[in-house]
């Protein structure tokens, strides 16, 4: 018959007659499933699961110790007097906690338990990681304790017990956070100590628990299997304790069991309602029109990103399993063509505030260890208590747009973290907290493909303003694929992005004119509002400004903005300062001249 025990229990059973001590690490704080006598499974705390297993093997008692409560036998099989007598034989103090909450008492009891000859017994040392301040630098009392444990592990022998007799150690089980929490000189290459990692529950174990939990909702039998399957699939990576908590949340908030995915989402990200579903539908219907008022000449890009937003809202083709982001898009193309502006405008559409997105300039993360800025420093390092910029931001705003500008400038080590986000939708911070990205929309921007490397390591233009858009698109996508596949050797990251690479076109003359008109109108409006005046431009002045601003479109909209600032904002500020207009004055720019000293604009009061 197939053994239904989880792997760590199988290992404990297999080695309990061969090893005198064990170290259990990993998923030690979770519930453990044990088969009961009714053909089902019951869940227990770890110490209870160990007690049940050891007693099934013939151990008489299992003593439990933790640094707060000291020693106890929580599942004692005799009467109180017998328990008191056993405590006396094992030198376990019966007085106040202060008498046993020290390592000297622990050493005495440890030695008594290991050498006890009457019946097979075992000791579970819980929270053993907290017995040491620093396993690399022990104080004398700590060194004495683990030197004793080391000697006892190697000098103790098995003793026969029972009929027919079987060999038993008086087993010591240390429960730690991670394997390295105990001194290496005690653990490494010690033939009498076995480390057993306790893994997180797989889908089989989760299903065993869910089968039991789900029965209380009274669904028809034909519904139960689908509900259980959905629940198990959507809780990948969660603990059994999490599953129990989700069921309790479902009851407390009266969520129908058929909507268990909603309960899982609430539990993971702490959002009561799905914010994507609650976005005003009419805003999305008018979304393309709204974005095109600010992002000019990139209609194909606007349509593509709005399709991604609509898919995020409807949930079509996506699953909450693994908490993958609602959408991911890679914006590529020349500088100044509207990639960041598109992200800002989309944020304004969804949140009503263009600054509500979370932006990271990836040129700041080019160093090898800069991933610690995003995720937080690991324990023991400076900044551990602060957390990471990315993980903190998503924990505070789980429903957000994440903008990663110039992604190609990030260190490849950081790109591996993005692979985690896009694949599993979850990151573990330096503090060990899980941060879910299931409610985020992720936007990468890049200038990849505009230039390419030469054989000597230099850079030459790979696309030009004269190229038709189809050629630009083909060249840029080709270079992006080469970069991820051959330079980074991370084709899997490209696969996660899929067909969501959106290439932007250069700013063409007719688009440049629209951008110029929009920027100039915005500046005029701001000046008039700030100074409480009316400011008009003669047609000839406006035409001259347009010629100056659109003379070179290679830098896109950003270049147009720079030219407007140089040829309009600076000289108009100079003229306004000299004229010193009063509130409600009406002014007109009548002439504009450009010479070696710069640009000059003449203003007249009307």
Secondary structure, 3 states (H helix, E strand, C coil): CCCCCCHHHHHHHHHCCCCCEEEEEECCCCCEEEECCCCCEEEECHHHHHHHHHHHCCCCEEEEEECCCEEECCCCCCCHHHHHHHHHHCCCCCCCHHHCCCHHHHHHHHHHHHCCCCCCEEEEECCHHHHCCCCCCCCHHHHHHHHHHHHHHHHCCCEEECCCCEEECCCEEEECCCHHHCCHHHHCCCCCEEEEEECCCCHHHHHHHHHHHHHHHCCCHHHHHHHHHHHHHHCCCCCHHHHHHHHHHHHHCCCCHHHHHHHHHHHHHCCCCCCCCCCCHHHHHCHHHHHHCCCCCCHHHHHHHHHHHHHHHHCCCCCCHHHCCCEEEEEECCCCCCHHHHHHHHHHHHHCCHHHCEEEEHHHHCCCCCHHHHHCCCCCCCCCCCCCHHHHHHHHCCCEEEEEECHHHCCHHHHHHHHHHHHHCEEECCCCCEEECCCEEEEEEECCCCEEECCCCCEEECCCCCCCHHHHHHHHHHHHHHHHHHHCCCHHHHHHHCCCEEECCCCCHHHHHHHHHHHHHHHHHHHHHHHCCEEEECHHHHHHHHHHHCCCCCCHHHHHHHHHHHHHHHHHHHHHHHHCCCCCCEEEEEEEEEECCEEEEEEEEC
